[in-house]
Amino acid sequence: MKNEIAFRMLQESPKSLICTPEYQESIQKIVRRFKSKGGFKRESIADIVQDINTQLFTNKLACIQRNYNPQYGLLKQYFERTVYNIAIELVNASNKRKEVSYDLDQINPQYLSRAGEDQNDLMTNELKTLQVFFKTEKRKAAKLWLLLKLYSRSVITPQDIKNYHPVASNKVIAETLKIFGGNYATFDDNVLYSKISSLINQAEGKKNSADALRKWLSSRLNDLNSWMNQRSSFTYDNEALRNLMQVFFMHHQEKTLY
């Protein structure tokens, strides 16, 4: 479904949009991912999907209508991030119910000491883990920030460019933002890496190819994948990393790490 059609349905008939096979498949895809990671152990996929639909219809649709802006990416991506967050809330609620149901005499003292931490928002913990990774990169953090925004198709801001290339002219910034300052989710990878590599080469005084830049980022992504999987209760692959980055950069639209 084209984004402009989905956006119009969101405004005029949001429940009909959510009930389309395409958007229901998005919910099922996320639920299956959580099930594969042990997030929902006893509940059936159909029951979880129904719970998520209920949350969407009663609590979330108005927020999506109010907050979604086509400038910041595709509606389907925004919708899937919302569903991802609802799934985390449901997992948290399920875990808390299980904690209450345990006989106190059978609870390991070590478990009790972790109880408060286990009740924290899982998404917040994942975002903090990702933020710490940037700090481990130090000298390359600004470059990595910029390229991970590209990788996740998140909007690049003038400040992102200035953080990486402080002496970039207004003309260079404007040329870069022609593509990266809006919704560029449909652009081909080759076009995007070619465009961003000209900025990178100018900043670093080099003449590296777009393919060399792609390989550099691929190496960093492997490092990030290992970092998250060693510190998270979830299992990350490239798709899961991309989803996490999209949420992370939405949280940092008005902030910077530098």
ZAMI-353252 format. One line per 2 residues: number of its first residue (from 1); their letters; for each residue z, y, x of C-alpha. Coordinates in Angstrom, 3 decimals. Each point is the difference from the previous one (the first is absolute). Last residue first. Layout:
residues N
NUM> A> Z/Y/X  ... .
END
This chain:
residues 258
258> YL> 21.695/14.930/27.833  0.730/-2.386/-2.841 .
256> TK> -1.711/2.152/-2.606  0.762/1.027/-3.551 .
254> EQ> -1.855/1.318/-3.043  -2.145/-3.043/-0.698 .
252> HH> 2.569/-2.292/1.617  0.917/-2.169/-2.998 .
250> MF> -3.701/-0.417/-0.795  -0.486/-0.992/3.642 .
248> FV> 2.510/-2.828/-0.334  -1.422/-1.284/-3.297 .
246> QM> -3.493/-0.201/1.475  1.396/-1.523/3.181 .
244> LN> 1.726/-2.782/-1.959  -3.225/-0.857/-1.821 .
242> RL> -1.935/-0.142/3.272  2.637/-2.229/1.546 .
240> AE> -0.182/-2.374/-2.975  -3.777/-0.210/0.354 .
238> ND> 0.154/-0.603/3.739  2.631/-2.746/-0.304 .
236> YT> 3.737/0.415/-0.339  2.595/-2.602/-0.958 .
234> FS> 3.028/1.505/-1.721  3.658/-0.154/1.052 .
232> SR> -0.841/2.523/2.678  0.907/0.497/3.647 .
230> QN> -2.139/-2.507/1.928  -2.845/0.228/-2.513 .
228> MW> -0.027/3.793/0.232  -0.214/0.140/3.804 .
226> SN> -2.564/-2.800/0.230  -2.294/1.783/-2.455 .
224> LD> 0.578/3.298/1.788  -1.037/-1.494/3.340 .
222> NL> -3.090/-1.556/-1.590  -0.776/3.357/-1.581 .
220> RS> 0.296/1.667/3.409  -2.576/-2.424/1.432 .
218> SL> -2.335/0.635/-2.933  0.385/3.747/0.560 .
216> WK> -1.206/-0.294/3.577  -2.839/-2.291/-1.102 .
214> RL> -1.146/2.560/-2.609  0.079/2.727/2.623 .
212> AD> -2.185/-2.082/2.319  -2.405/-0.592/-2.901 .
210> AS> -0.246/3.746/-0.645  -1.141/0.401/3.575 .
208> NK> 1.988/1.738/2.728  -1.221/3.277/1.454 .
206> KG> 3.260/1.495/1.256  1.733/3.366/0.200 .
204> EA> 3.008/-1.269/-1.957  -0.093/2.481/-2.907 .
202> QN> -3.802/0.170/-0.075  -0.266/-3.772/0.183 .
200> IL> 2.456/-0.440/-2.891  -1.801/2.571/-2.171 .
198> SS> -3.385/-1.638/0.627  1.610/-3.395/-0.630 .
196> IK> 1.031/1.110/-3.514  -3.589/0.344/-1.203 .
194> SY> -1.275/-3.238/1.539  3.034/-1.883/-1.227 .
192> LV> -0.587/1.241/-3.545  -3.729/-0.684/-0.069 .
190> ND> 0.400/-3.518/1.381  2.784/-0.741/-2.486 .
188> DF> -2.255/0.788/-2.976  1.269/2.690/-2.358 .
186> TA> 1.311/-1.025/-3.437  3.641/0.829/0.693 .
184> YN> -0.839/3.526/1.173  2.046/1.937/-2.577 .
182> GG> 0.777/3.370/1.525  0.824/1.630/3.332 .
180> FI> -1.591/-2.786/2.030  -3.624/0.780/-0.733 .
178> KL> -0.379/3.770/0.116  3.405/-0.024/1.696 .
176> TE> -1.503/-0.702/3.414  -2.452/2.900/-0.247 .
174> AI> 2.777/2.374/-1.107  2.250/-1.060/2.864 .
172> VK> -2.792/0.440/2.537  -0.822/3.458/-1.395 .
170> NS> 3.656/1.054/-0.020  0.104/-0.856/3.687 .
168> AV> 1.958/-2.939/1.376  2.509/1.214/2.586 .
166> PH> 2.899/-2.143/-1.273  -2.058/-3.237/-0.134 .
164> YN> 2.322/-2.761/-1.247  2.568/2.056/-1.898 .
162> KI> -2.723/2.504/-0.892  -2.119/-2.725/-1.602 .
160> DQ> 2.891/-1.294/-2.112  0.857/3.612/-0.882 .
158> PT> -3.505/0.583/-1.380  0.599/-2.942/-2.376 .
156> IV> -1.490/-3.495/-0.087  -0.089/-1.652/-3.443 .
154> SR> 0.839/-3.700/0.087  -2.815/-2.534/0.340 .
152> SY> 2.446/-2.592/1.424  -1.984/-0.323/3.249 .
150> LK> -0.660/3.751/0.126  3.689/0.785/-0.426 .
148> LL> 0.657/-2.639/2.616  -2.333/1.919/2.286 .
146> LW> 1.829/3.304/-0.323  3.478/-1.481/0.357 .
144> LK> -1.157/-2.015/3.016  -1.277/3.137/1.697 .
142> AA> 3.239/1.869/-0.727  2.119/-2.960/1.177 .
140> KR> -1.840/-0.548/3.292  2.528/1.703/2.262 .
138> KE> 3.026/-1.488/-1.829  -1.192/-3.405/-1.316 .
136> TK> 3.555/-1.171/-0.687  0.456/2.922/-2.392 .
134> FF> -2.944/-1.145/-2.095  1.623/-3.426/-0.337 .
132> VQ> 3.185/1.627/-1.283  -1.951/1.397/-2.947 .
130> LT> -1.316/-3.446/-0.909  3.526/-1.392/-0.104 .
128> KL> 1.111/2.965/-2.102  -2.810/-0.671/-2.484 .
126> EN> 1.014/-3.651/-0.321  3.639/0.942/-0.548 .
124> TM> -0.921/2.493/-2.702  -2.138/-2.667/-1.692 .
122> LD> 2.875/-2.414/-0.088  2.265/2.436/-1.836 .
120> NQ> 3.506/-0.781/1.085  1.861/-2.792/-1.785 .
118> DE> -0.198/-2.306/3.003  1.839/2.590/2.089 .
116> GA> 2.956/0.046/-2.370  0.162/-3.790/-0.059 .
114> RS> -0.185/-0.453/3.768  3.752/-0.289/0.582 .
112> LY> 0.215/-2.359/-2.982  -2.590/-2.279/1.584 .
110> QP> 2.070/-0.233/3.172  3.003/-0.903/-2.138 .
108> NI> -1.995/-2.987/-1.386  0.190/-0.062/-3.774 .
106> QD> 1.305/-3.191/-1.566  3.388/1.328/-1.104 .
104> LD> -1.715/3.005/-1.585  -1.931/-2.262/-2.385 .
102> YS> -3.525/1.394/0.003  -1.382/1.561/-3.213 .
100> VE> 0.414/3.589/1.201  -2.124/-0.660/3.090 .
98> KR> -2.730/-1.653/-2.091  -0.196/3.029/-2.299 .
96> KN> -0.297/2.265/3.038  -2.843/-2.082/1.390 .
94> SA> -1.919/0.190/-3.293  0.401/3.783/-0.175 .
92> NV> -1.215/0.357/3.584  -3.013/-2.238/-0.690 .
90> LE> -0.810/2.039/-3.118  0.228/3.271/1.936 .
88> IA> -2.285/-1.434/2.696  -2.536/-1.007/-2.651 .
86> IN> 0.126/3.507/-1.480  -0.732/1.455/3.444 .
84> YV> -3.034/-2.270/0.458  -1.203/0.924/-3.504 .
82> TR> 0.138/3.695/0.924  -1.856/-0.671/3.259 .
80> EF> -2.589/-1.932/-2.006  -0.509/2.959/-2.345 .
78> YQ> -0.527/2.411/2.904  -2.593/-2.366/1.484 .
76> KL> -1.700/-0.340/-3.399  0.016/3.772/-0.440 .
74> LG> -2.004/0.424/3.203  1.116/2.480/2.626 .
72> YQ> 1.904/3.244/0.543  -2.435/2.456/-1.586 .
70> PN> -0.071/-2.106/-3.164  3.536/1.280/-0.770 .
68> YN> 2.516/-2.316/-1.629  3.362/1.601/-0.761 .
66> RQ> 0.091/0.799/-3.714  -2.091/-2.878/-1.325 .
64> IC> 1.755/-2.449/2.344  3.399/1.323/-1.084 .
62> AL> -0.911/-0.315/-3.694  -1.121/-3.570/0.589 .
60> KN> 3.197/-1.002/1.810  2.858/-0.439/-2.449 .
58> TF> -0.794/-1.861/-3.229  -3.583/-1.213/0.468 .
56> LQ> 0.245/-0.624/3.744  3.399/-1.671/-0.189 .
54> TN> -1.223/-2.263/-2.802  -3.106/-0.855/1.982 .
52> ID> 2.180/-0.901/2.968  2.160/-2.287/-2.127 .
50> QV> -3.103/-1.670/-1.452  -1.419/-0.571/3.485 .
48> ID> 3.327/-1.539/1.024  -0.016/-2.351/-2.998 .
46> AI> -3.608/-1.098/0.632  0.687/-0.619/3.703 .
44> SE> 2.894/-2.284/-0.919  3.572/0.900/0.976 .
42> RK> 1.962/-2.408/2.167  -0.687/1.194/3.529 .
40> FG> -1.173/3.592/-0.246  0.015/1.723/3.418 .
38> GK> -0.570/-3.249/1.869  -2.870/1.330/2.111 .
36> SK> -2.675/-1.886/-1.954  1.541/1.269/-3.240 .
34> FR> -0.241/3.596/1.201  -3.691/-0.443/0.808 .
32> RV> -0.631/-1.693/-3.350  1.652/2.967/-1.750 .
30> IK> -2.217/2.442/1.900  -3.176/-1.868/-0.950 .
28> QI> 1.160/-0.349/-3.607  0.481/3.756/-0.312 .
26> SE> -3.429/0.715/1.477  -1.509/-2.607/-2.332 .
24> QY> 1.500/1.899/-2.947  -1.731/3.131/1.297 .
22> EP> -3.423/-1.646/0.134  0.441/-1.939/-3.253 .
20> TC> 0.654/3.273/-1.879  3.471/0.251/-1.540 .
18> IL> 1.172/2.806/2.304  -3.004/2.130/-1.001 .
16> SK> 0.574/-0.605/-3.712  3.604/1.108/0.437 .
14> PS> -1.131/3.231/1.666  -2.377/1.104/-2.799 .
12> EQ> -1.086/3.615/0.476  1.411/1.095/3.363 .
10> LM> 0.004/-3.376/1.720  -3.341/-0.815/-1.615 .
8> RF> -1.508/3.131/1.592  1.411/-0.994/3.394 .
6> AI> -1.393/-3.531/-0.339  -3.456/1.376/-0.790 .
4> EN> 0.152/2.440/2.935  1.147/-2.803/2.304 .
2> KM> -2.924/-2.252/-0.791  0.949/-3.411/-1.367 .
END
